[in-house]
Amino acid sequence: MKNVLIIEDDTNIVDLLEIHLKDLDCSISKAYDGEFGLNSALAGKFDLIILDVMLPKMEGLEVCRQIRAKNNATPILMLTAKSEEIDKVLGLETGADDYLTKPFSVREFIARVKAIFRRTQFMKQSMEDKDNSILEYEPLKIDVDKRKVTIQDQRVELSPKEFELLTLLASNPGKSFSRQRILNLVWGYDFEGYEHTVNSHINRLRGKIEQDINEPKYILTTWGVGYRFNEEA
């Protein structure tokens, strides 16, 4: 059973989502304002957080920021009445995994939830298939279980998405991933047109782990395709 937290002030929407999430064998917790929702998210262990952008006491984007600031990597599906492109990009850059604009169909909502669960299972299975949860490319070391990255024994602070992006590439050295494929696997986001989100995260990640971002050692560009982790690192 999946544990899902719904942070939404519209009781009608909460009731609707709860009905359909229970059909997916989910246990539901509810919060009707941002402050209580943030406290609930940090206090509990959830497989998914459904987060409205417009909330009383604390807006959804700030809730998302604070969740990610605590290195909480729980997948977040944001809901909002806003449809402008900049709002979607801001939501993703803040750390959301997916973005659904109101009004939305129940079918689309269920599809997005299932996609997030599939992505989470893929990442988990990808690491279980390895001999251990430690990826070492001296002096870079990735402890997947502890979500800890070090270079020469010095910890490197990564956002949850930067960590997942690095883990995906480093666990498949030499394999090229398109930006769209990375978007699907790391963000669970099936829409085209958001590849710039991948580019910006790659740039930030390189800035944290590469000695020279102009001549990267670990994360290489596969021209015309996307990115890969250097198998000779």
Buried (B, 14 or more C-beta within 10 A) or exposed (E): EBBBBBBBBBEEBBEBBBEBBEEBEBEBBBBBBBBBBBEBBEEEEBBBBBBBBBBEEBBBBBBBEBBBEEEBBBBBBBBBEBEEEEBBBBBBBBBBBBBBBBEEEEEEBBEBBEBBBEBBEBBEEBBEEEEEBEBEBEEBBBBBEEBBBBBEEEEBEBBBBBBBBBBBBBBBBEEBBBBBBBBBBBBBBEEEEBBEBBEEBBEBBBEBBBEEEEEBBBBBEEEEEBBBBBEEB
